[in-house]
Amino acid sequence: IEELKRDKRIKDLALIMLDVDRFKYINDHYGHNIGDIVLVEVAEILSSAARGSDFVVRYGGDEFLIVLLDSDEEAIASYVDRINKELERWNKSTEILDHDMEFSIGFDVYSGGKHIMD
């Protein structure tokens, strides 16, 4: 974050928080080994939808932070569309869970005029 604050070339960036819905149920019902596999597969879905300049990090137990550099709300919509398509593909092809996996997503856009920590 400190490096992003110093880099004057970055005009806008999008911050996306993503939560795997019902993850506690996944761990409780299927076991932590399956929960770990699900987290790895979520990370792969998120990373495959990201551009080379974007960051995808696990933020908490079942939460991920995605930083889209030089992005706006249109870029967020495009990214979310890509992960929704990948999630739909995953839900159709997986045999790990007996229900569809779902995400909750929140976001904001940092513009050059605001302080990044706001």
C-alpha positions as CSV (number, residue, x, y, z in Angstrom):
1,I,0.0,0.0,0.0
2,E,2.8,2.4,0.8
3,E,4.3,1.8,-2.6
4,L,1.0,2.5,-4.2
5,K,0.7,5.8,-2.4
6,R,4.1,6.9,-3.6
7,D,3.5,5.8,-7.3
8,K,2.1,8.9,-9.0
9,R,1.5,7.0,-12.2
10,I,-1.4,5.1,-10.7
11,K,-4.5,7.3,-11.2
12,D,-7.3,5.0,-10.2
13,L,-7.4,1.6,-8.7
14,A,-10.2,-0.7,-7.7
15,L,-10.3,-2.6,-4.4
16,I,-12.6,-5.6,-4.3
17,M,-13.3,-7.7,-1.2
18,L,-14.7,-11.2,-2.0
19,D,-16.1,-13.6,0.6
20,V,-16.8,-17.3,-0.1
21,D,-20.4,-17.7,1.1
22,R,-21.2,-20.6,3.5
23,F,-17.5,-21.4,3.9
24,K,-18.0,-22.5,7.6
25,Y,-20.7,-24.9,6.3
26,I,-18.2,-26.3,3.8
27,N,-15.6,-26.9,6.5
28,D,-18.1,-28.3,9.0
29,H,-19.9,-30.5,6.4
30,Y,-17.1,-31.7,4.2
31,G,-14.1,-31.3,6.4
32,H,-11.2,-28.8,6.5
33,N,-9.3,-30.7,3.8
34,I,-12.1,-30.0,1.3
35,G,-12.3,-26.5,2.6
36,D,-8.6,-26.0,1.8
37,I,-9.2,-27.4,-1.7
38,V,-12.1,-25.0,-2.3
39,L,-9.9,-22.1,-1.2
40,V,-7.1,-23.1,-3.6
41,E,-9.7,-23.4,-6.4
42,V,-11.2,-20.0,-5.5
43,A,-7.7,-18.4,-5.7
44,E,-7.2,-20.0,-9.1
45,I,-10.6,-18.6,-10.3
46,L,-9.7,-15.2,-9.1
47,S,-6.2,-15.2,-10.5
48,S,-7.3,-16.5,-13.9
49,A,-9.7,-13.6,-14.2
50,A,-7.1,-11.0,-13.2
51,R,-4.8,-9.1,-15.5
52,G,-1.0,-9.3,-15.2
53,S,-0.9,-6.0,-13.3
54,D,-3.6,-7.0,-10.7
55,F,-3.1,-8.5,-7.3
56,V,-5.1,-11.3,-5.7
57,V,-4.4,-12.1,-2.1
58,R,-6.1,-14.1,0.6
59,Y,-7.2,-11.6,3.2
60,G,-8.7,-13.8,5.8
61,G,-10.1,-17.3,6.3
62,D,-12.5,-17.2,3.4
63,E,-11.9,-13.6,2.2
64,F,-9.9,-12.4,-0.7
65,L,-8.7,-8.9,-1.7
66,I,-8.3,-8.1,-5.3
67,V,-6.6,-4.9,-6.4
68,L,-7.1,-3.8,-10.0
69,L,-4.6,-1.2,-11.0
70,D,-5.6,1.7,-13.3
71,S,-9.2,0.6,-13.1
72,D,-12.7,2.1,-12.6
73,E,-16.2,0.7,-12.1
74,E,-16.3,-0.6,-15.7
75,A,-13.1,-2.6,-15.1
76,I,-14.7,-4.0,-11.9
77,A,-17.8,-5.0,-13.8
78,S,-15.7,-6.7,-16.4
79,Y,-13.6,-8.6,-13.7
80,V,-16.7,-9.7,-11.8
81,D,-18.3,-10.9,-15.0
82,R,-15.2,-13.0,-15.7
83,I,-15.1,-14.5,-12.2
84,N,-18.9,-15.2,-12.4
85,K,-18.3,-17.1,-15.7
86,E,-15.5,-19.1,-14.2
87,L,-17.5,-19.8,-11.1
88,E,-20.4,-21.0,-13.2
89,R,-18.1,-23.3,-15.1
90,W,-16.6,-24.6,-11.8
91,N,-20.0,-25.2,-10.3
92,K,-21.0,-27.3,-13.4
93,S,-17.9,-29.3,-13.5
94,T,-17.0,-29.9,-9.8
95,E,-17.9,-33.0,-7.8
96,I,-16.3,-31.6,-4.6
97,L,-19.5,-29.9,-3.3
98,D,-23.2,-31.0,-3.5
99,H,-24.3,-27.4,-3.8
100,D,-23.2,-24.4,-5.9
101,M,-20.4,-22.2,-4.5
102,E,-21.3,-18.5,-4.2
103,F,-19.4,-15.3,-3.5
104,S,-20.3,-12.0,-1.9
105,I,-18.5,-9.1,-3.3
106,G,-17.9,-5.5,-2.3
107,F,-15.8,-2.9,-4.0
108,D,-14.6,0.7,-4.1
109,V,-12.6,2.8,-6.5
110,Y,-9.6,4.9,-5.4
111,S,-9.2,8.0,-7.5
112,G,-6.1,10.2,-7.4
113,G,-7.8,12.9,-5.4
114,K,-8.6,10.7,-2.4
115,H,-6.2,9.3,0.1
116,I,-5.8,5.5,-0.6
117,M,-6.6,4.7,3.1
118,D,-10.0,6.4,2.8
